[in-house]
Amino acid sequence: MEYYAILNRNYKDNCTTGVLTLYNKKNEVIFECDTLELPYLNNKVNVSCIKEGSYVVESDDYGRHKYFKLLDVEGRSGIEIHIANTVKDLQGCIGLGKRRGDYLIKSRITCDKLKSLVKCFILYIDSIS
C-alpha cells in the first residue's frame, strides 16, 4: 500500500484522544491531525473505541458519514473515520480535527483534507499511555 498512518492514543476515563500521522511510501509525513474517540471499554459496540491493531482504511462515499471506513474490525461493523466535535458524535468511530481539551474543532476541514490526499491506507493504532 502506498500510504500508512499511525494513531497514537492517550486513554482517559471519558474519552480517548490521539494523534494520527499519515506517511507516504518514502516514510515522509504528509498529514497530521488530532483524534477523538470513545473511551476503551473492552470493544463494546457503540460505547467503546476499537481495539489497538492494524486496519485497512478505504475512502467511503456510501456510508453514514461518507469519509472513510475501516475494514474487518473484530467484533464491530460500520466503523468510520469522520467529522466529530465531541464523543457524543461517535459510536466507536474515529473523529478527526484540532483538539481543544476533550473536543475537536475544524473537523470538517481536517476530514476533507485527508480525503483529498488519500483513498486508501493502512492504519496502525497504538497506545502512548
C-alpha positions in Angstrom: 0.0 0.0 0.0 1.2 3.5 -0.9 0.2 5.2 2.4 0.1 4.2 6.0 -0.9 6.1 9.2 -0.1 5.7 12.9 -2.6 6.6 15.5 -1.0 7.1 18.9 -3.7 7.0 21.6 -4.0 8.5 25.0 -6.7 6.7 27.1 -8.8 8.7 29.5 -11.8 7.9 31.6 -14.3 9.9 29.5 -12.6 9.7 26.0 -9.6 8.6 24.0 -7.5 11.3 22.4 -4.7 10.8 20.0 -2.6 12.0 17.0 -2.9 10.5 13.6 0.1 10.8 11.3 0.0 9.8 7.7 3.1 8.7 5.8 3.9 8.1 2.2 5.9 5.1 0.9 9.1 7.1 1.5 8.2 7.4 5.2 7.7 11.1 4.8 4.9 12.7 6.9 2.3 14.2 4.6 -0.5 14.8 7.1 -1.1 15.0 10.8 -4.1 15.8 13.0 -5.7 15.1 16.4 -8.2 12.4 17.0 -11.1 11.8 19.4 -12.8 8.5 20.3 -14.9 7.0 22.9 -13.0 5.6 26.0 -11.9 2.0 25.7 -14.5 -0.3 27.3 -13.5 -3.8 26.1 -14.5 -3.1 22.5 -18.2 -2.9 23.4 -20.4 -1.9 20.5 -21.5 1.8 20.5 -19.7 2.7 23.8 -16.1 1.8 23.2 -13.3 2.7 20.8 -12.0 -0.2 18.8 -9.0 -2.3 19.8 -5.5 -1.5 19.0 -4.2 -3.2 15.9 -3.8 -2.6 12.1 -6.7 -1.9 9.8 -7.2 -1.3 6.1 -9.0 2.1 5.6 -10.8 3.0 2.4 -12.5 6.1 1.1 -16.3 5.7 1.6 -18.8 7.6 -0.5 -21.8 5.5 0.6 -21.5 5.1 4.4 -23.2 7.2 7.0 -20.6 9.9 7.1 -19.0 9.4 3.6 -15.4 9.9 4.6 -13.5 6.7 5.4 -14.4 3.2 6.6 -12.3 0.6 8.4 -12.4 -2.9 7.1 -12.6 -6.1 9.1 -12.8 -4.7 12.6 -13.1 -7.6 15.0 -16.5 -7.7 16.7 -17.6 -4.4 15.1 -19.2 -3.1 11.9 -19.7 0.3 10.4 -16.6 1.8 11.9 -15.7 5.0 10.2 -13.3 8.0 10.3 -15.4 11.1 10.2 -16.4 14.6 11.4 -16.9 14.9 15.1 -16.8 17.6 17.8 -17.4 15.6 20.9 -17.6 11.9 22.0 -21.4 12.3 21.7 -20.9 12.3 17.9 -19.2 8.9 18.0 -20.3 5.3 18.3 -16.9 3.6 18.1 -15.7 5.6 15.2 -12.7 8.0 15.0 -13.2 11.7 14.8 -10.6 14.0 13.2 -9.8 17.7 13.8 -7.8 20.0 16.0 -8.1 19.1 19.7 -9.2 21.6 22.3 -9.4 19.7 25.6 -11.7 16.8 25.1 -13.4 18.1 22.0 -12.4 18.8 18.3 -12.6 21.9 16.2 -12.1 22.2 12.4 -13.2 18.7 12.0 -14.8 19.1 8.5 -11.7 20.9 7.2 -9.5 18.2 8.6 -11.6 15.3 7.2 -11.8 17.0 3.8 -8.1 17.5 3.7 -7.3 13.8 4.5 -9.8 12.7 1.8 -8.2 14.9 -0.8 -4.8 13.3 -0.1 -5.6 9.5 0.0 -8.2 7.0 -1.0 -6.8 4.0 0.9 -4.2 3.4 3.7 -3.2 1.0 6.4 -3.9 2.4 9.9 -1.8 1.2 12.9 -3.4 2.0 16.3 -1.1 2.0 19.3 -1.1 3.4 22.8 1.1 6.2 24.2 -0.2 5.8 27.8 
